[in-house]
Amino acid sequence: MNEKFKDSVVKSSRSLGNSVPVLAGVVLLVGLANTLVPKSLYRMVFSRNFLLDSFIGSGLGSVLAGNPVTSYVLGGEFLKEGISLVAVTAFLVSWVTVGLVQLPAESFLLGKKFAILRNIMSFMFSIIVAIITAFLVGLV
Amino acid sequence: MMEINKSWYFLFVVVLLYVVTGFFGLNIVLSSLEFAWKIVVNIIPVFVVVFVVMLLVNYYVDPKTVSKYLGKSSGWKRWFFAVVGGIISTGPIYMWYPMLKELKERGVNYGFISTFLYNRAIKPALIPLMIYYFGLNFTIILTFVMIVMSVIQGFIFEKLEEGGELR
């Protein structure tokens, strides 16, 4: 077998394998939340105001970190619980574009001002992206 | 001694939560496990596709090539390479910071770096999973909107840098 192909198999397996424990944990946690958390709680947190909901979604996505796969599983379950598409989209986008956990490394290597500004801007952009996406999805 | 990956601690804590919950009612644990199992069964086939796409990207995309194109391109082409480079780059983000730092020192501006970083959010390998959860329309629209916004963000950073705001 070609050496490059072997390396790619190892790299891909490792990349997917590394996300398995977190993903398994998230899936189990979603299962537990589904049984224990009353559906009315989601409706209390998310107000049905698209701007406020997307702000809450973005905030949640910015604080949490990890493989995007985890955000898809969580986002998919949020949608099933009746949370608005705009809030879920903001959550998905900020999860991958805002990196509070990586901020120290980004500041150190690319400059403090750039890193802070980029994260603040990405947070605001996640809300804008969510609103535009939800609007366009509604049109299609 | 073998180092335990930190992500296992998270799984351990969740398992512990299940054990504690079990003391309050075994039926809660069983119905939670049943719900979690349904999710697993649904996403396993999608993961096979994710693995194949990941394999293809890892096989055909070389970070050195990405770096070469990002560093030498000009005009609208640069935005194109920043977008494509961000999309096809794999692995954790911190692995790319040193390359981006080097590009910065070679004269690539913050605009292109921010566009590159923004597009790392779009991962071809994960698109099947996104389609599974949110549908094809949503996936296409979100990807398109994110690409447009990444260039807008890059443009803003370019202007900020030209105005000396990032010094």
Interface residues (C-beta under 8 A of the other chain):
Chain A: K4 F5 D7 S8 V9 K11 S12 S13 S15 L16 N18 S19 P21 V22 A24 G25 V27 L28 L29 V30 G31 L32 N34 T35 L36 P68 V69 Y72 V73 G75 G76 E77 L79 L85 T89 L92 V93 V96 T97 G99 Q102 A105 E106 L109 L110 G111 K113 F114 L117 R118 M121 S122 F125 I128 V129 I132 T133 L136 V137 V140
Chain B: N5 S7 W8 F10 L11 V13 V14 V15 L17 Y18 T21 I28 S31 S32 L33 E34 F35 A36 W37 I39 V40 I43 F47 V50 F51 M54 L55 N58 Y59 T90 G91 I93 Y94 Y97 P98 L100 K101 K104 Y110 I113 S114 L117 Y118 R120 A121 K123 L126 L129 M130 Y133 F134 N137 F138 I141 L142 V145 M146 M149 I152 Q153 I156 F157 L160 E165 L166 R167
